[in-house]
Structures are given as C-alpha cells and as structure tokens.
C-alpha cells in the first residue's frame, strides 16, 4: 500500500473514531451512563455548556445529578465536520436535543452545535475542549408528560431507561457473553 493510501486510510479511521466518540457522548447523556460520558472526554478536558463553564468532569458530575432524577432525553448529532491536523482535530457537530425533566410538563427542544477540539492521545480520540453553541430553543407545554410510562406510551414498549436498565445494555451483555463463549 502506498504512503498516500495509508494516510487516507488513517484519516478515515480517525474520522470514524471521532464520530464514535460523539455517539458515546449522546448515549451517555440520554441513558445517564457515566462510563460512556467519561469516555468521551479527556480527564483534563473543558466544557462550556450553557450555564456550565469549567472542567468536563465537573459538567459530568452536575449533569448526572439531574439525569439520574429521571425524565426523558434524546440527543442526536449530524452534519459532523472534521478537520484533522495530526494529533488534533477541529470538529463541528450539529445536535438536536429534546428534553423533559422528571415530573415536568414542559418539553424543551434545543438545536445547536458542539464545537470541539479533539485530541488523539495514546492512539485514542476524545474531546479536549468543548463549546456548545445554541442556535434554536423551543419550549412547549405538554401536560401528558406527567403521566406514567404505561399511560404515555401504551403498547409502545419497552421504553427508554437509564443505564443499566435500558434494552441496549441487555443486548450488549448478551452479545458480549456469546462472543466470550466462542473464544
């Protein structure tokens, strides 16, 4: 394989690793999965996230307190633009976040962008510095949100849960166990 082809392949691998990191962050927030959240940031990372401006570790701590209180959240990222520069990358990702805290009857739609400096350390890409840019907010009264899951979702089961009770974690345990049995 030529040197140019190797560089192109490495760039593809780097971009995919960065995307996977962004997806882990979204799972971490939506499922209150502390391990997933922490794995998206370097230990010394910073995060300017609305009212929070400080360490990523501090952001995670205060976010988990709220997330573990329940409620519903959906975070999705798209339009991921990645500019690679060796061990550094400038990454802009559009996000859509739909949020309703536990017991609330207000639904908030947030749209914006994660403006991230990623760093590759020891072969792994993670966020080193994040600034959240807000482009849209919409709040709506939704009295039905106060209903329990059975009334709100009806036959649409199972519903999303926090880690480790969500269906995705059962699938991961099953697949991992099956993989170990084949080794």
Beta strands, then each sheet from edge to edge (+ up, - down):
strand 1: 41-49
strand 2: 52-55
strand 3: 72-85
strand 4: 88-100
strand 5: 106-121
strand 6: 124-141
sheet 1: 2+ 1- 6- 5+ 4- 3+
end
